[in-house]
Amino acid sequence: MKVTDGMKNIKKYFLLLSIFLLIVYVIPNFILDLQLISMFSSSLSNQGFIGEIREFMFKFRSILSVLFTLYTISIGVIIFIENKNPQKTITWLLVLFISPVIGFILYLFLGQNIRKRKMFKKEDNIRSKSLKDIAELQLSAVKEARIFSEVEHSLKKKMISLILNNSKSPVTINNRSKILTNGYAKFNEVKKDLRNAKHHIHIEYFIIKNDNIGNEIKDILIQKAKEGLEVKFIYDSVGSWRLGKAYINALKNVGVEVVGYLPVFLPGLSRELNYRNHRKIIVIDGKIGFTGGINIGDEYLGKDKKMGFWRDTHMKIEGEAVYELQNIFINDWYFCTKESLDDLKYFPKLEYYGEQLIQIASSGPDSEWESIMQSYFSLITYATERVWITTPYLIPDESMNVALRTAALSGIDVRIIIPDIADHIVAFWGSRSYVEDLLKAGVKVYCYQNGFVHAKTLLVDDIATSVGTANLDNRSFHINFEVNAFVYDEDIAKRLERDFETDFEYCEEMNYEEYKNRGVIQRIKESIGKLLSPIL
């Protein structure tokens, strides 16, 4: 359904009407309930007078019932118009049916998109104009076959064009990248490069913990700030709600600029609130960048007793692709502070690093297109030999579900690694609800047995890979702010292939015949997970 200005106004009016009706229904109804309880307990000596009052109240309550009906219709219209995803629409309507008042309050905080459009409608205007101009020139050149003549494979050309269009992200050539398997490899590389920073450090993370590794990073940032470097630090206010004032003040006291992304009331009770910044970005001197699945915390080093060994993947990039990571950080910094960092000092002249083709795709509420989801979809449908995926949450929308099953039915080697233990119980059972249909179509699903797998990686044929922050679920593809690096390089593909091969050794492959005969209790858990996953 295409949303026109007229449709937006209709939704706005229905939203205001629903809020008004909620107020005029709930408060008088609550008062009536109190009055009726009081009257039933009154002495019989006043029964005649009480009877007249009760009759009046019951008549007034009938008026409230009409208002309640109008209220229910109003929020039903809002939910129906607002959501393009049928499953999500049905879920919200069911929540509304079960509890209209509580359901609507939840929808105001978790479901509706009117606040999103108002909040983020101007964000695209502050993106780097130079990078957008480069993307437009590249797109024109690709269409006219005047660029990337060396890119002989059609998959690469199609993906380059797609991300140029949907993310306005230019493809970069002068790059050198490195896959960092697990937390120790990532943090060793990060600490080394942070200590060697010369000009500035920009950090943006969903989760930062006040623990051993979190304090190691903090101490390095404090030292670099004392040396006179510019250090800017963005943390998500919900993901990092336990970070603590002492940690933040220690940074601020030495000149580190620290901001929380979209603060909310009672973040500890709001972990699933919409529009969270799920990105993990470090930019050093505008030349070195990091992104991937690993947050900052001891659990990502396998030190959490419940989760055990933490299997994850990160990536270090040197070269032109860092410009786009920088651009994303600058955009997010402006959103948090309204401070423009439009300065060429953040985009220094680069030495020669190599010839890896890399594009950085970002997506979120400020994006016109769901670029990471579209890129995943396209890579799956373009594949000719294999599609290997690792994701902690396997909750595909219908288009992604069809793409995976169609690829498998077409003879493509489709394999997906998912966790065998849960960190979020709804997501865990929601993921399991999709397994049977995938297995039936020939998709090979593997449960990781050696701890918890949290990597977000994609390998297509031998030529295209993705490493980033996006899970294969509704929240990453449609709600959160995410960033993924798409790399068109055979050496990186082979490197990720080795990781996949190692991970398969620690996995148990799921069997279709066994899985379809699973118990009733598990099916109920899966159904509940599937029902709730679109809104949580």
Residue, then its C-alpha position, 0 to 999 in steps of 0.5 A: m500500500k503506497v502511503t500518500d499525504g492524504m493517507k498520512n493525514i487520515k492516520k494522524y486524525f485516527l491516532l488523535l481520535s483514539i487517544f482522545l477516546l481512550i481518555v474519555y473512556v478509561i477515566p470515567n469508566f474507572i470512576l464508575d467502577l469505584q462509585l458502583i463498588s461504593m454504592f453496593s456496600s452502602s446501607l439499604s436505607n438509601q436504596g431508593f436514591i442509590g437506585e436512581i443514581r445507579e440507573f443514571m450511571f448505567k445509562f452513562r456507561s452505555i454512552l461509554s460503550v459507544l465511545f469504546t466501540l469507536y475507539t476500537i475501530s479507530i485504532g484498528v484502522i490505524i494498525f491496518i493502514e500503518n503496517k505493510n506486513p500482514q503478519k505484523t498487522i494480524t499480530w497487533l490486531l490480535v493484541l488489540f482484541i485481547s486487551p484494547v486499552i493495554g494493546f493500544i498503549l503498547y502500540l503507541f510505544l512499539g508499533q506505530n510509524i508516525r513518530k518514526r517519520k517525524m523523528f527521522k524525516k530530515e536525517d537524509n539531508i545531513r548525509s555527506k553530499s560528496l559521497k552521495d554525488i559519487a554514488e550518483l556518478q557511479l550509478s550513471a557510469v554503471k548503467e552506461a557500462r563506463i565503469f567497473s569493466e573488470v567486474e565480469h560477474s553479473l552478480k557483482k554488477k547487480m549488487i553494486s547497482l542495487i546498493l548504489n540505488n538503495s543506500k546511496s553508498p559508492v563502491t570503493i576499490n582501494n581497500r584492504s580488509k581482514i576477517l576477525t573471528n571471535g572476540y579475542a581477535k577483534f579486541n586485540e586488533v581494536k586495542k592496537d589500532l586505538r593506541n596508534a590513533k593520531h588524529h581522532i577516534h569515533i566509536e558507536y556501539f549498541i552494547i558497551k559493558n562496564d566490565n574488564i574489556g569495557n574498562e580496557i577500551k575506556d582507559i585507552l580512550i582516556q589516554k588518547a583524549k589526554e594526548g589531545l586527540e578528538v574522541k567521540f563516543i555514541y552508545d545506545s541508551v537501551g542496549s547500554w542502559r547499565l553502563g553507569k554514570a561513573y563510566i560515562n563521567a570518567l570519559k567526559n572528565v578528560g574531554v571525551e564527548v559522549v552521547g546516548y542514542l535516543p534516551v528512553f524512560l526506564p530503559g531497563l524495562s524497555r529493551e525491545l523499544n523500537y528504533r534502537n541503534h544496533r550498529k557497531i562502528i569504530v573509525i580511527d583517523g578516517k583510515i581504519g574502520f571496524t564493524g561486525g557483530i561483536n559488542i564491547g563486553d566480557e561475554y563476547l570473550g566467552k566469559d559469560k557462564k550461561m552463554g559459554f563460548w561466544r562465536d562471532t565475526h567482526m571485520k577490520i577495513e582500511g581504505e576508502a570504505v572507511y569513508e562511508l563508516q565515517n559518514i554513518f557516524i557523522n550522520d548519527w552524531y548529528f542526530c544526537t547532538k545537532e552538531s555538524l562534522d562536515d569537515l574534510k579532516y575526517f576524510p583524509k587522503l589515503e595511501y594505496y591499500g589494495e583492490q578489494l571492492i567493498q560497499i557499506a550498506s546502512s539501513g534504519p528508520d531514516s532510510e528510504w529503502e530497507s537496503i540490507m534486507q534487499s541486498y540479502f534478498s538479491l544475493i540469495t536470488y542471484a546465487t548460482e552455487r551456494v548461500w551460506i548464512t550464520t544468524p543468531y535469529l532466523i525470523p525471515d519475512e515472507s519475501m526472505n522466506v520464499a527466497l531461501r526456499t526457492a534457492a534451495l528448491s532450485g538446487i542451490d546449496v543453502r545452509i544456515i547456522i543458528p544457535d542451539i541455546a537461547d539468549h532471547i526466548v521469544a526470538f529463539w522459539g520464533s526462529r524454530s517456527y520457520v525451520e520445518d518449511l525451510l527443511k522441507a524445501g531443502v535448506k540445511v539448518y545447523c544448530y551450533q553446539n559449541g556455545f552461542v553463535h552470534a555472527k551475522t555473515l553471508l557467503v554467496d558462491d565464491i565472490a560475495t560476502s557480507v559481515g555486519t550487524a544485521n540479523l536475519d529478522n524483522r527488527s534488523f531488516h525493518i526497525n533497527f539502525e544497522v550497518n553491513a559491509f558487502v565485499y566482492d573479493e575471492d580471498i575474503a570469500k575463501r576466508l569466510e568459507r574456512d570459518f563456515e567449514t570449522d563451524f559446521e564441525y561444531c554443529e548438529e544438522m537438523n533432520y526434516e523427518e525428525y523435526k516434523n514429528r516434534g512434540v506438541i509443547q514445542r509446537i506451541k512454543e514455536s507458535i507463540g514465538k512466531l506470533l510475538s516475534p514481529i512486534l518484539 
